[in-house]
Amino acid sequence: MAGERIVIDPITRIEGHLRIELETDGGRIGNAWACATQFRGIERVLQGRDPRDAWAFAQRICGVCTGVHAIASIRAVEDAIKCKIPPCAELIRSLVSGMATLQDHVMHFYHLHALDWVDVMSALKADPAATSRLAASLSPWPNNSATWYREVQKRVADSAGGGLGIFAGGYWGHPAYRLPPEANLMALAHYLEALSWQREIIRLHTILAGKNPHPNYLVGGMACSINLDNQIAINRVRLDEMAGMIDQARRFVQEVYYPDVLAIASFYPEYAAIGASSTTLLATGESAYSCPGAPAGGAVPAGLIMDGDYRTAHPFDARKVAEFISSAWYSQPEGDRQGLHPWQGRTEPNYTGPKPPFKELSDQPKYTWCKAPRYEGRAVQVGPNARILLALAQGHAETAQLAREGLAKLNAGVEAMNSTLGRTYCRALESVLLARRMDQWFAQLNERIRSGDIATFNPELWEPSSWPRQAQGVGFMEAARGTLSHWVEIENGRVSRYQAVVPSTWNSSGRDPGGQMGPFEQALAGGGTHPLSDPKRPIEVLRTIHSFDPCESCAVHLLVPGGGGVEVKVQ
């Protein structure tokens, strides 16, 4: 029986426009709809363009997931024209993608997600000396003095004339907050430190790829040169600078981010059983992995966890992916119930929803701009938890050791990784693993440079005259938020069809023709047990949606379609 109807629009502290509509009864969520309310159509913009330029346009799909769409696009074109890139270019791409992912994960936790668990007003009541002792008991991080924590309290209290500035408008004092004041202050201090940290470590992009955001790439390699005797190339000074950035990134992840997640999670153990989503999860490799064509090999080979069997890895077949539009505002000659493989897919907008301002979208069959990708008919969850679960099922020793230690501290089993808390924990866990991989990739790059291998570009297939008249390709990328794929068809040297299946397409998809919910919807309403104690301050919903990292940083506020706060409508 339907209870209260609740609309949360927009979901904030994410990238893009997301609206959640809910039915609740007795403090529990009974039904949910994830509504993406912005159409962009970058795929249509790419039609008819030079494939060598596609990455620069595709990269503008998102300014937060910077670089990953460029990599997937480049990989797709290289797959189509069968271009192999030099080993140094592979390593440089891995370093650029790896650092972007580390920055992304840390910023997501502290600047987008942590305030779902950390009460800023409570932090102002903490004892700085006690906070210092708490921090020292968790980590050897040097910036743990009482003087520093006292300074943080003053900075926040004085922010914007006492109105708390960027922290204004939060749900401070909500009974769902559990941390003691000292833990809140410690996390708040690390929030501020992470702002400076991310600015420093991402300078690696300027050395290897020219700039950030939207670093530069090149079909056939990378648009940078290596020459230890040239001031404007990648030289010894630049390599030393990058070594410092990689060390700085690893230390913060290991000594601040990972311990903070474990400490905060220990106060919210029930969230290891809240927010469980699709029991089929997909990853095409480890974090920051990318490849042209069908993903194979690597430290964590591509695969799926299927139907809740978290101990068995199944092989991935890209031919089994199909996108449906039964709940999305698109049209296709095959009809709304027919799923299409990305190489056959179209992006033909056909808005049939109500004219804004509107009260509801979920009272109609079509309610979102997001297509519904499915694998063999299954709704699929992607992201760090998919990568970690796949690595565990494949027996990846380093992942298993770290996961065992972390889950023991949380008193949770492997199935808890498919939960609100599990997604948050897996993001921190894979950051530790990725930081270690950065050391390995950088060492390999240095070794090649010492041996005289400095090529970063393969020019053999640069000219379109060397390509076949017709070609198609796919590029895969394990982006921060999950499995990303770009699919391209080329005719006579121009893009004739282009489709991108991005992590948020998988995770925020709507219903398919069989009525199967997408992962966001399942996480909120799949079991009928997700709590919502105060519809006017729906912090529990934000915790679960943010655990997927749908990525935009802005102040927390909730609006009805016409403005003015949260709408609670009884039906």
Summary of the structure (lengths in Angstrom):
residues: 571
radius of gyration: 23.4
end to end distance: 9.8
largest distance: 73.6
contacts: 2051
relative contact order: 0.20
helix: 43%
strand: 15%
